[in-house]
Structure formats: structure tokens, C-alpha cells
């Protein structure tokens, strides 16, 4: 007997492949348009955004100045900051579009979870941004600057600093999605808390690789700043799946139903 679930009234209607591509195209267009609008509005307040992004450096090293050498670097920095702010501003809408694209492949009982997942995805993304901005960046920047040899003075370039800060903020926002993804996969029966526990040693290796890949600077401190919270999020995901996932263990059977 085939173990592939059949579509019934309990599932969303099937959609042809070309319709999936068309759906994806419109979701991308809506997301990009929202980001462009958000970035345009953010450019108006780019001076305040600069001060916001420089605050962690001022906390770590009061009086530290940022320099730029190229003529167009300041303008490019404003554009970059505005785009990132636009992405953050429109992140709830973009997350909603992503889940709306996933809906046709889900059962109706799974569709009911989407709005809750969008809410928690937004919450955890912003929680990652706040944690990075107020905790990891000030302490991380302070530690890195303290490692300067005697009789040396750091010259921090505007482009390098903004790339580091914005990439770290986005990285933390993304990795903080792990509990939400674990919740969803646990609810539909793809993973269980036992599976996550048994794969802990492999997860540690994967976490180290992910931290090494997505951190903007190839140094141990930056990677550790991301890897340590990511491991705690993995442990949190085990608890979430344990209390909210489906009771039956995954044994290679029909996972969808």
C-alpha cells in the first residue's frame, strides 16, 4: 500500500507547477515592493539610523570615530542602512508572504497554525535583533578592540563597520527562527524531541559550521558570538517540540497524517 497521503477535503487544493511559479513570482514582487517602500521611508531618517548603529561602538569604546576614504562611501552607506532598515520594517509582511506561499502544500489543520507562526517568527526575529544589538555587539566589539597591541590606535572604516553590524543583526534575527521552525516541524510530525536529543552531537558540528559561514568576520570571537546563542536555541527547540509536538515518534512512516 502506498504511504503517500492522498489529497482529501482535509487538505488544500492541489496547484500545478506553473501556478506555483506564478505564485512565487507575485510573492517575491510584493515582498520586494514592500522592502523598497520601507527603504525609501528609512532613507529620510538615515541620520538617526546611523546614530542607532553606532551606539554599540560608542558603548564599547566611547569617543571612537568612524572614517571613510572614498567619495561615494557615505552615500552608499546611507543606501545600505536604509535597505536593511526597510527589510526589518517590513519583515512581518515578508514573513507572511513566505508562509502564504507554503500554504498550498499543507493540510488544513496545519494552515491554521500559519498565522500563529507568522506572529512568533516576527517576535523571534526581533528578539534576535534586540539581543544582538544590546548584548552581543557591545561586549563583542569591546573585547575585539581591547585586543589591540600597545601603542596602536584602531582606524575603523565606515563600510567595514556597517557591514559587520548589519550582518550580525540579520544573522541573529535568522538563527532566532530555529524554535519557530522546530515548533512547526514538531507539530506536523517530522521531528520529535527524541530525534533532536539523539542528534545533539551532530547539531553542535552543524552549528559551528553555520556560525563560521554566516559571520562577517572569520574570527573565533564573531563565530562564538553566534554559535553559543544558537546552541541554546537548539536546546530550547527540544523543549518546545517536547511539549507541543505530536506524541508519536517519527519512524519513517507516513509523516503527514
N, C-alpha and C positions, 0 to 999 in steps of 0.2 A: 504494500500500500504506500502510495506517495506521501511523504511527510511535508510536502509544500502546501501551505494553507490556501484554501480556495477563498475567493472573494465572495462575501455574502452581504446581507444588509448591515452587518456589523462593521463593515469596512468602508472606507472612502471609495468613490468610483475610480475605476482604472483610467489612466491617462496615457495616450500614445506617446512615443518617444519624442516626436517632433513638437508635440504640445508641451512636453517637459522643457524642451529647449526654449520655446517661446515664453513659457512661464518664467524660466530662469533669466531670460533677456529682460523682461519687464521688471522683475525684482531687482536686477542689477541697475537698470535705468533709474528706478525710483530711489534706490539707495544712494547712487552717485549724485542724483539731483538734490537729495536732502543734504548730503555732505557739502556740496557746492554752496547751497544756501547758507548752511551753518558756518562754512569757512568765510563766506562773504561778510556775514554779520560779525564774526570773530575778528576779522581784519580791522574793523572800526575800533575795536578795543585791544589792538595788538600791544600797545604800550603797557597796559595793565597786565596782559598775559606775559609779557617779558618779565615784569617785576614778580609775577607769580612764580615763574620758572626759575628765577634767580634766587628766590628766597631760600631754598635748601643750601645753596652755596654760601649765602650770607650767614646762615645759621652755622654751617660747618667752619667757615673762615670769614669772620666779619671784616669788612673793608676790602675783600678781594674783588678785583676788577676783571672784566672780560674784554678781550681785544678782538679786533678784526683788521685784516690787511687788505683784502680785495674790495674794490669799489662797490660791487653789487652784492656783497655778502650780507649787509644789513637788510637790504630789501628781500633777498632770498630767505633770510632767517624769518622775517615777518610772514612771508608766504607759508613757510613750513610750519610755523607756530599756529597760524590761522587754520591751516588744513587739519592739523592734529586736534585743535580745539573744536573744529567743526565735526570731526569724527566722534569726539567724546560727547558733544552736544546732541548729536543725532543717533548715538549708539542705541537707545531704546527702540527707535524706529527701524534701524538696520537689523537689530536682533530679531525684531518682529518679522521683517521680510524674510530672513533666513528660515525661521520656523514655519512661516506660511508656505515656503517652497517645499519643506519637508512633509507637510500635511498630507498630500495625496498618497503617500506610501504608508500611512499609519492607519491603525484601527480606530474606530470612533471613540472607544474608551481612552485611547492614547491621545486623540485630538483634544479631549477635554483638559489634558494636562498642559497643553501648549501655552495658554495664557499665563498659567502659574509659572511655567518655566521661563517665559519671557521676563516676568517680573523678577524672579530670582537671578536670572542671568544678568539683568541690568544691575541688580543690587550687588552681586558678587564682583562684577566688573568694576563698579565704582568703589567697592571696598578694596579691591586690589590697587586701584589708583591712589586712594587715600592712604593706604598702608605704605605704599612705595614713597609717596611724597612726604609724609610726616615722620616716617620711621626709618626706612631703608636708605633713602638718599642723604639725609643729613649725617647719619652715622657713617655711611659708606664713603661719602665724599670727605668727611673729616679724617677717617682712617687713611684713605689714599693720600691726602695732602700731607699728613703727618709723616709719611714715609720719605719725604724729600730729604736728600743728604744735607749736611750743614753747608752754610754759605751759598745756598741756591734759592732762587725765587721762581715760583711757577708762573708761566705765562699761559693763561687759558684762552683758547680761541673760541669765538662765539659759535661757529659752526660745530666744532667738536663737542662743546658743552651741551648745546641744544640737542644734538644727535644722541648723546649719551642719556640725557634726562628723559627725552621724549620716548626713546626706545625702551628704556627701563619702565616707564609708566605704562606703556602699552603691553609690555611683556608681563608685568604683574597683573594687569587687567585680564589678560588672556588666560594665564595659568590659574587665576582665581575662578575660572569657569569649571575647573575639574569637579568640584562637588555637584554642580548642576548636571554635568554630563553623566556622572556616576548615578545620580538620582534617576535620571531618565532611563539609562540602560538597566538599572536595577528594577524599575517599575515594569518594564516590558520583558524582563526575564533573561536578558542577555548576559548579565553578570550577577554574581552573588557576593556576599561579604566573605564567604569561604574562599572563593576564587581570588579575590583581591588579597586576602591574607596569605594564601599559598604562593602568590606571585610577588610578594613584597620584595624579595631579594632581586628579582628581575626589574621591578619598578625602580629600585634605587639606581640601578645602572642606567635605565632609560631617563630618569630624572637628571642624572649627571650629564648625559648626552644632550638632552633638551636644553639644559642651562648653558652648556658650552656653545650650543648652536645659536640660541636667540639672544644671548647677551651681546651688547655692542662692543665691549672691550674684552679681548682674550686674556683675562687675568683671573686669578683664583678668587679674589675678593668679589668681583662682579658676579661670577658664576655661583659662588657661595651665597650671595645675597638673594639669588633667585632659587637655588636648589633647596635651601633649608625651608623656606615657606612652602615650596612645592611638596616637599615630603610631608609636612604637617597637614597640608590639604589632602594628600593621599590617605593619611590616617583618618582624617575627618570624613572622607568619602566612604571608607569602610564602615564607619558608624552610621552614616546616612543610609547606605544600602542595607545594612543590617536591620534597621528599624522601619524602612519604607519600601524595601524591595519585595518581590514576590517570594513566597515561602519556599517553593520547590527549588532545589538546586539545579543548575544547568548541567545536563549530562549528554549534550549532543542531540537531544530530541527536538521536537517541533517547538522552537523558542517563541514563536509568535502567538501561540494560543493553546 
